Amino acid sequence: MLQKISLISLACLLFTGCMSMSGEGTSPEEKKFRKVEAAAKECAEIVKNQTIELTAEGKDADTRWTTIDYVGPDQRTRTVEYRTSSVLDNGEPGKAWQTCMSDKKALVPELKL
């Protein structure tokens, strides 16, 4: 029984150690994408919530959720969240989202707007 407990403990320690090192080998390109992806998700949520607030105040507004392409230096295409809002964009679809991304320094050339 003691051997079984020791074996399980050792396995847990090895698993935990491997998990903690998993982020160490992340490439700069992957880190950049993850930052952009997180900012895009946050900005899409901000645009949605602000649009809902304005709609609740009686303003005529709608919002549209979609994704846009992110093409990395390896030409691998991935997508990130993107949202438009008729009331926040002032006639330029996606302007509020783009402004938010710019404020977060995440409006990068890899995004194909």
N, CA, C and O of each residue as an XYZ file, in Angstrom:
452
protein
N       0.829     -1.191      0.000
C       0.000      0.000      0.000
C       0.879      1.263      0.000
O       0.582      2.237     -0.690
N       1.943      1.225      0.771
C       2.846      2.373      0.852
C       3.508      2.628     -0.501
O       3.708      3.779     -0.887
N       3.850      1.548     -1.228
C       4.448      1.705     -2.556
C       3.462      2.370     -3.516
O       3.841      3.211     -4.331
N       2.205      1.982     -3.407
C       1.164      2.543     -4.277
C       1.016      4.047     -4.031
O       0.913      4.829     -4.976
N       1.007      4.442     -2.762
C       0.898      5.862     -2.403
C       2.123      6.622     -2.901
O       2.002      7.730     -3.423
N       3.299      6.026     -2.740
C       4.532      6.675     -3.200
C       4.518      6.844     -4.708
O       4.918      7.888     -5.222
N       4.058      5.819     -5.422
C       4.001      5.871     -6.878
C       3.020      6.951     -7.355
O       3.310      7.692     -8.294
N       1.867      7.027     -6.702
C       0.876      8.053     -7.051
C       1.422      9.449     -6.756
O       1.232     10.366     -7.555
N       2.088      9.617     -5.633
C       2.671     10.920     -5.280
C       3.726     11.336     -6.294
O       3.775     12.496     -6.704
N       4.573     10.388     -6.700
C       5.608     10.680     -7.669
C       4.989     11.078     -9.013
O       5.441     12.024     -9.658
N       3.963     10.355     -9.418
C       3.283     10.672    -10.671
C       2.686     12.076    -10.627
O       2.779     12.821    -11.602
N       2.077     12.438     -9.504
C       1.499     13.780     -9.357
C       2.571     14.858     -9.431
O       2.377     15.889    -10.075
N       3.696     14.622     -8.776
C       4.788     15.600     -8.802
C       5.327     15.775    -10.224
O       5.561     16.900    -10.666
N       5.522     14.677    -10.929
C       6.006     14.768    -12.300
C       5.016     15.493    -13.194
O       5.406     16.332    -14.006
N       3.736     15.174    -13.047
C       2.690     15.812    -13.849
C       2.652     17.311    -13.575
O       2.587     18.112    -14.508
N       2.693     17.692    -12.303
C       2.660     19.107    -11.926
C       3.878     19.835    -12.469
O       3.759     20.951    -12.974
N       5.044     19.216    -12.372
C       6.266     19.830    -12.882
C       6.204     20.021    -14.382
O       6.618     21.066    -14.885
N       5.701     19.045    -15.104
C       5.585     19.159    -16.564
C       4.576     20.232    -16.951
O       4.788     20.969    -17.914
N       3.501     20.321    -16.217
C       2.483     21.324    -16.520
C       3.021     22.729    -16.299
O       2.710     23.635    -17.072
N       3.823     22.926    -15.258
C       4.331     24.268    -14.977
C       5.356     24.706    -16.017
O       5.560     25.905    -16.204
N       6.004     23.766    -16.695
C       6.994     24.118    -17.698
C       6.388     24.278    -19.079
O       7.079     24.706    -20.003
N       5.115     23.947    -19.245
C       4.524     23.954    -20.588
C       4.540     25.327    -21.248
O       4.613     25.389    -22.475
N       4.477     26.425    -20.512
C       4.472     27.761    -21.085
C       5.850     28.284    -21.414
O       5.982     29.295    -22.103
N       6.899     27.596    -20.923
C       8.259     28.092    -21.111
C       8.711     28.030    -22.561
O       9.497     28.872    -22.995
N       8.228     27.045    -23.323
C       8.664     26.887    -24.691
C       7.794     27.610    -25.702
O       7.948     27.391    -26.903
N       6.886     28.465    -25.253
C       5.983     29.160    -26.150
C       6.759     30.188    -26.959
O       7.517     30.989    -26.412
N       6.556     30.149    -28.272
C       7.270     31.065    -29.154
C       6.746     32.494    -28.995
O       5.617     32.700    -28.551
N       7.566     33.471    -29.359
C       7.106     34.867    -29.314
C       5.869     35.092    -30.190
O       4.989     35.875    -29.834
N       5.803     34.401    -31.340
C       4.659     34.547    -32.220
C       3.381     34.033    -31.558
O       2.315     34.634    -31.697
N       3.498     32.914    -30.837
C       2.334     32.347    -30.140
C       1.905     33.262    -28.995
O       0.710     33.458    -28.771
N       2.858     33.813    -28.283
C       2.535     34.745    -27.192
C       1.812     35.972    -27.740
O       0.857     36.460    -27.136
N       2.274     36.466    -28.888
C       1.635     37.627    -29.504
C       0.196     37.296    -29.889
O      -0.718     38.076    -29.624
N      -0.002     36.122    -30.521
C      -1.358     35.730    -30.893
C      -2.252     35.619    -29.668
O      -3.387     36.095    -29.689
N      -1.766     35.007    -28.614
C      -2.574     34.849    -27.401
C      -2.963     36.192    -26.801
O      -4.074     36.355    -26.297
N      -2.048     37.154    -26.857
C      -2.353     38.502    -26.353
C      -3.443     39.148    -27.213
O      -4.394     39.727    -26.688
N      -3.296     39.045    -28.529
C      -4.277     39.617    -29.448
C      -5.626     38.921    -29.276
O      -6.668     39.575    -29.244
N      -5.602     37.609    -29.167
C      -6.833     36.837    -28.997
C      -7.577     37.241    -27.716
O      -8.796     37.413    -27.729
N      -6.837     37.390    -26.616
C      -7.455     37.792    -25.345
C      -8.024     39.207    -25.445
O      -9.129     39.465    -24.968
N      -7.283     40.114    -26.054
C      -7.756     41.491    -26.215
C      -8.991     41.535    -27.104
O      -9.934     42.273    -26.819
N      -8.993     40.751    -28.177
C     -10.134     40.725    -29.099
C     -11.391     40.244    -28.391
O     -12.472     40.801    -28.579
N     -11.242     39.220    -27.587
C     -12.384     38.698    -26.833
C     -12.905     39.744    -25.851
O     -14.112     39.957    -25.735
N     -11.987     40.387    -25.152
C     -12.371     41.418    -24.182
C     -13.037     42.613    -24.878
O     -14.044     43.129    -24.395
N     -12.484     43.043    -25.994
C     -13.057     44.181    -26.720
C     -14.434     43.844    -27.285
O     -15.331     44.687    -27.268
N     -14.607     42.632    -27.779
C     -15.917     42.211    -28.282
C     -16.952     42.241    -27.164
O     -18.095     42.645    -27.377
N     -16.549     41.817    -25.983
C     -17.453     41.815    -24.833
C     -17.779     43.251    -24.402
O     -18.924     43.550    -24.061
N     -16.795     44.123    -24.415
C     -17.002     45.534    -24.046
C     -17.988     46.185    -25.019
O     -18.919     46.867    -24.591
N     -17.791     45.980    -26.321
C     -18.692     46.557    -27.328
C     -20.108     46.029    -27.124
O     -21.074     46.790    -27.186
N     -20.231     44.733    -26.882
C     -21.556     44.137    -26.656
C     -22.234     44.771    -25.437
O     -23.392     45.181    -25.509
N     -21.514     44.846    -24.333
C     -22.105     45.379    -23.096
C     -22.475     46.854    -23.219
O     -23.523     47.272    -22.726
N     -21.631     47.636    -23.868
C     -21.955     49.055    -24.057
C     -23.169     49.220    -24.963
O     -23.985     50.116    -24.746
N     -23.297     48.376    -25.966
C     -24.450     48.425    -26.859
C     -25.726     48.062    -26.109
O     -26.763     48.702    -26.287
N     -25.645     47.043    -25.279
C     -26.805     46.638    -24.467
C     -27.228     47.772    -23.542
O     -28.422     48.038    -23.398
N     -26.271     48.439    -22.916
C     -26.585     49.564    -22.022
C     -27.302     50.676    -22.780
O     -28.289     51.226    -22.292
N     -26.811     51.005    -23.963
C     -27.436     52.074    -24.753
C     -28.826     51.667    -25.237
O     -29.728     52.501    -25.318
N     -28.994     50.397    -25.556
C     -30.311     49.898    -25.960
C     -31.286     50.005    -24.795
O     -32.450     50.359    -24.982
N     -30.807     49.700    -23.596
C     -31.648     49.795    -22.400
C     -32.062     51.241    -22.125
O     -33.108     51.493    -21.529
N     -31.234     52.178    -22.563
C     -31.549     53.594    -22.392
C     -32.493     54.100    -23.485
O     -32.870     55.271    -23.487
N     -32.868     53.226    -24.403
C     -33.818     53.607    -25.439
C     -33.206     53.935    -26.781
O     -33.926     54.308    -27.708
N     -31.901     53.806    -26.911
C     -31.266     54.089    -28.197
C     -31.478     52.894    -29.136
O     -31.479     51.741    -28.703
N     -31.655     53.187    -30.408
C     -31.828     52.147    -31.416
C     -30.445     51.617    -31.777
O     -29.639     52.333    -32.373
N     -30.176     50.392    -31.426
C     -28.842     49.840    -31.645
C     -28.904     48.343    -31.886
O     -29.794     47.649    -31.394
N     -27.956     47.875    -32.641
C     -27.794     46.436    -32.785
C     -26.301     46.136    -32.817
O     -25.478     47.005    -33.101
N     -25.982     44.901    -32.521
C     -24.595     44.483    -32.493
C     -24.465     43.177    -33.254
O     -25.382     42.355    -33.261
N     -23.336     42.994    -33.884
C     -23.098     41.782    -34.669
C     -21.768     41.187    -34.259
O     -20.749     41.876    -34.222
N     -21.787     39.884    -33.948
C     -20.570     39.175    -33.564
C     -20.105     38.321    -34.728
O     -20.913     37.665    -35.385
N     -18.828     38.329    -34.978
C     -18.237     37.481    -36.006
C     -16.776     37.234    -35.633
O     -16.361     37.530    -34.512
N     -16.021     36.708    -36.543
C     -14.584     36.549    -36.325
C     -13.845     37.146    -37.514
O     -14.392     37.291    -38.608
N     -12.591     37.485    -37.266
C     -11.726     37.936    -38.351
C     -10.459     37.093    -38.328
O     -10.119     36.478    -37.317
N      -9.774     37.078    -39.454
C      -8.559     36.274    -39.572
C      -7.358     36.970    -38.947
O      -7.211     38.191    -38.992
N      -6.514     36.137    -38.365
C      -5.199     36.533    -37.876
C      -4.225     35.631    -38.620
O      -4.243     34.413    -38.442
N      -3.376     36.224    -39.452
C      -2.423     35.441    -40.228
C      -1.024     35.707    -39.678
O      -0.495     36.814    -39.784
N      -0.444     34.674    -39.093
C       0.875     34.795    -38.479
C       1.990     34.759    -39.499
O       1.750     34.555    -40.688
N       3.213     34.958    -39.030
C       4.365     34.970    -39.939
C       4.580     33.629    -40.647
O       5.221     33.571    -41.697
N       4.042     32.557    -40.067
C       4.159     31.238    -40.697
C       3.021     30.990    -41.693
O       2.884     29.890    -42.229
N       2.203     32.028    -41.935
C       1.049     31.994    -42.843
C      -0.084     31.115    -42.324
O      -1.014     30.794    -43.063
N      -0.006     30.732    -41.071
C      -1.092     29.975    -40.434
C      -2.215     30.947    -40.104
O      -1.985     31.978    -39.470
N      -3.422     30.621    -40.530
C      -4.569     31.498    -40.301
C      -5.380     30.994    -39.119
O      -5.770     29.828    -39.061
N      -5.624     31.896    -38.180
C      -6.486     31.617    -37.036
C      -7.504     32.741    -36.963
O      -7.391     33.728    -37.690
N      -8.482     32.603    -36.106
C      -9.501     33.649    -35.999
C      -9.572     34.201    -34.587
O      -9.240     33.528    -33.611
N     -10.017     35.453    -34.510
C     -10.273     36.102    -33.226
C     -11.652     36.746    -33.284
O     -12.184     37.000    -34.365
N     -12.222     37.006    -32.118
C     -13.551     37.607    -32.045
C     -13.529     39.045    -32.541
O     -12.542     39.766    -32.395
N     -14.652     39.435    -33.132
C     -14.812     40.778    -33.687
C     -16.278     41.153    -33.543
O     -17.151     40.317    -33.778
N     -16.567     42.390    -33.162
C     -17.963     42.801    -32.972
C     -18.165     44.211    -33.502
O     -17.320     45.092    -33.342
N     -19.315     44.392    -34.139
C     -19.711     45.722    -34.597
C     -20.917     46.172    -33.776
O     -21.638     45.358    -33.199
N     -21.113     47.477    -33.740
C     -22.240     48.057    -33.016
C     -22.706     49.297    -33.780
O     -21.942     50.241    -33.981
N     -23.966     49.279    -34.199
C     -24.470     50.400    -34.994
C     -24.389     51.729    -34.247
O     -24.150     52.770    -34.860
N     -24.582     51.703    -32.961
C     -24.600     52.944    -32.188
C     -23.191     53.407    -31.772
O     -22.964     54.607    -31.618
N     -22.273     52.500    -31.594
C     -20.924     52.875    -31.152
C     -19.964     53.146    -32.307
O     -19.007     53.904    -32.150
N     -20.210     52.540    -33.456
C     -19.279     52.636    -34.573
C     -19.403     53.917    -35.390
O     -18.537     54.204    -36.217
N     -20.462     54.690    -35.175
C     -20.643     55.969    -35.872
C     -20.485     55.849    -37.386
O     -19.782     56.640    -38.015
N     -21.152     54.843    -37.958
C     -21.153     54.685    -39.409
C     -19.934     53.970    -39.984
O     -19.858     53.758    -41.195
N     -18.992     53.600    -39.144
C     -17.789     52.898    -39.600
C     -17.739     51.537    -38.901
O     -17.185     51.431    -37.807
N     -18.310     50.492    -39.516
C     -18.428     49.187    -38.849
C     -17.123     48.686    -38.233
O     -16.084     48.620    -38.891
N     -17.211     48.339    -36.954
C     -16.060     47.812    -36.231
C     -15.183     48.860    -35.574
O     -14.193     48.514    -34.930
N     -15.523     50.137    -35.722
C     -14.673     51.219    -35.209
C     -14.485     51.140    -33.692
O     -13.371     51.324    -33.201
N     -15.552     50.869    -32.949
C     -15.431     50.789    -31.485
C     -14.508     49.646    -31.085
O     -13.675     49.804    -30.193
N     -14.650     48.490    -31.742
C     -13.793     47.335    -31.461
C     -12.340     47.669    -31.790
O     -11.435     47.363    -31.014
N     -12.122     48.301    -32.951
C     -10.765     48.647    -33.363
C     -10.123     49.647    -32.408
O      -8.934     49.546    -32.104
N     -10.906     50.605    -31.938
C     -10.391     51.584    -30.974
C      -9.982     50.885    -29.685
O      -8.925     51.171    -29.121
N     -10.822     49.972    -29.224
C     -10.508     49.201    -28.013
C      -9.219     48.408    -28.214
O      -8.354     48.397    -27.338
N      -9.086     47.747    -29.358
C      -7.889     46.955    -29.644
C      -6.653     47.853    -29.707
O      -5.582     47.474    -29.233
N      -6.802     49.021    -30.283
C      -5.694     49.967    -30.362
C      -5.275     50.416    -28.964
O      -4.084     50.509    -28.665
N      -6.256     50.692    -28.116
C      -5.965     51.095    -26.739
C      -5.191     50.011    -25.987
O      -4.389     50.311    -25.103
N      -5.437     48.765    -26.343
C      -4.758     47.639    -25.695
C      -3.461     47.263    -26.424
O      -2.813     46.274    -26.083
N      -3.097     48.055    -27.418
C      -1.918     47.810    -28.242
C      -1.956     46.414    -28.862
O      -0.948     45.711    -28.926
N      -3.154     46.037    -29.318
C      -3.346     44.713    -29.910
C      -3.901     44.805    -31.319
O      -4.276     43.782    -31.894
N      -3.965     45.993    -31.890
C      -4.431     46.154    -33.276
C      -3.199     45.999    -34.165
O      -2.522     46.978    -34.479
N      -2.920     44.778    -34.560
C      -1.666     44.438    -35.239
C      -1.903     44.148    -36.723
O      -3.029     43.844    -37.117
N      -0.864     44.236    -37.544
C      -1.023     43.996    -38.975
C      -1.474     42.575    -39.312
O      -2.027     42.347    -40.388
N      -1.250     41.631    -38.423
C      -1.661     40.253    -38.680
C      -3.177     40.106    -38.741
O      -3.680     39.121    -39.282
N      -3.910     41.071    -38.193
C      -5.382     41.039    -38.249
C      -5.826     41.506    -39.632
O      -5.434     42.576    -40.095
N      -6.632     40.706    -40.266
C      -7.098     41.032    -41.622
C      -8.498     41.625    -41.550
O      -9.499     40.913    -41.627
N      -8.544     42.954    -41.399
C      -9.808     43.678    -41.263
C     -10.444     43.909    -42.613
O     -11.518     44.505    -42.696
